[in-house]
C-alpha cells in the first residue's frame, strides 16, 4: 500500500491535483461489488489531502473556456447536498442521508466547544452503524472529526469510498459550508480540511474527461 499526500491551497486546487496525479499514482481494477459493478476504475491506495485555505471562493472547480468538458458539479447541487448533511429528512427512495446521523451531533459538537471548552478530542461525528454493511451502497463518508487549534475550527474527514470526479468537489464544498457555519456558532475562525480515503477513485467513463481537463495526453 502506498500512501499519497497532496497539499493544496483551496478546494479546486485539491481536486485538480488529485485528478491529474491519479493516472500516474493510482491502480486500475474491475469492480466486483459496488457502484457500477463490472466497470473499471483507477484508485489511489490511500490518499491524504490537506487543504490550507478551503474557504477560498469559488468552492467548486471551474472549467476554462474552450475546454469542452462539462462541470463536475454545481453550487446548486452543493446546496442540495448540504441539506442532506444537516437535516434528518429522507425521501422515500433514499436508503440513508448523512443528516440522519449528523444533525444531532452537529448541535452537540457546537454545544461541547461553547460550554465545556475548546481543548477536547471528543468532538467527533460518526456516520453509519453496524447495519451499514448490509446496505446495497453503504455510506461513503464515515466520519467527521474536529479540532479547534489556534482559534480555528478544522475538519478531519474519512471516506471509505470516494468518487473523485464529481463526488470529491461536491462533498468538500458542502462540508466546508458546514464547517463555516459551525465555526461561527462556536465563536472561532474557519480552519483547514484534512481528508483521507483508501477509496479515492475515478470511473472509466470519466477518464477522457479528466485527461482533457488536466491537459494530460496519456
Secondary structure, 3 states (H helix, E strand, C coil): CCEEEEEECCHHHHHHHHHHHHHHHCEEEECCCCCCCCCEEEECCEEEEEECCCCCCCCCCCCCCCCCCCCCCCHHHHHHHHHHHHCCCCCCCCCCCHHHHHHHHHHHHHHHHHHHCCCCCCCEEECCCHHHHHCCCCCCEEEEEEEEECCEEEEEEEECCEECCCHHHHHHHHHHHHHHHHHHHHCCEEEEEEEEECCEEEEHHHHHHHHHHHCCCC
